[in-house]
Amino acid sequence: SDIGEAESMTVEEAKRRCAADSTCEGFTFEGTDPQGPASGGPINLKASFDCVDADWVSYRKVRADSEDSCPAGPEGAACRGEPALAPASSQVAAPRHDWKAFEGCAIPAGSDIGEAEFMTVEEAKRRCAADSTCKGFTFEGTDPQGPLSGGAIWINLKASFDCVDAEWIAYRKVEPRRMAAPPPAP
């Protein structure tokens, strides 16, 4: 289901090309580094998306009208696969939830909200906060901030929270604490 021949381009160029092509559902390239080669390399734009277990990296277009909804306006540009003027993390308001990180904990298989997505921990917090069914998220690793203390990683959003021992990190969405009202004046 390739759209034309593989062309040499960067991941950012592939994102822009796929976003502009209504028949494009994603793209893929050989290797294991999600950022791809710095100077670009052969990337295949795809008319259908099917992830196969191989030493390839795949990106999937997320549409605003899909079950994985994106915020309207510039806040949802990166989510929709549109080029953003600034990093998505700087465009979205902070979530109104507190977060509790659990090291050495994986949320077990099942209760997934969609498929695993490549994003930062901060992006996962915003996505989970915006979804009332999301109770938390989990990813493989030992650094609660993700690789290189803030880099993107494959993250699973979850509709339930449980913890099993593993070299994973789990975050639980916690409702913000409300301050007690002051006592009435005498």
C-alpha positions, 0 to 999 in steps of 0.5 A: 500500500505504498504511495509511490516509491520510497523517497529520501526525506526526514521524519519531519518532511514525511509528517508534512507530506503525509498530512497534506495527502488525504490518501496517506495513513502514515509512513514507515522506514527501516531502522529502530530510531524513531527520529530517523537519519538526521539527513533523511533517508528512504521513507515510504508513505502508506495508503493503509496502516498495518504495523508489523513486528520488524526492525522498522519504525512506523508513524500513523496519521491521527485524524480529528474525526477518529476515536483518538480525537485531537483538540481543535485549533493550533493545540491539536495541530501536531496530533492531527499530523499538521506542521506546528509552529511551535512544539505541541508541548508549548501550545497546550494548557497544563492538565487539571490533574495531579500525577503519581509516578510508579517506578518498577510498575507496568499497567498490565495488558488490556484496557488499552485506549487505542494503540501505543503511541510515540510521545513524551511523558508530558504529551501523555499527561495531556492526552490522558487528562483530556480523556475521561476514560483514561486512568493512567499510562505506562511505558517501558524504562526506568526513567519516569521522564522517559528517555534522556529525561524527557524524550519521546517513547512508546506509551500505552494509555489505559482505561484502568490502573493496576500495577505489576512488577516490571522495568516499566513506569506507570503514571496514575491520574489523580483528581486534584486535591480541593482545599477545604473551605475556611470556617465561617466568620464568627 
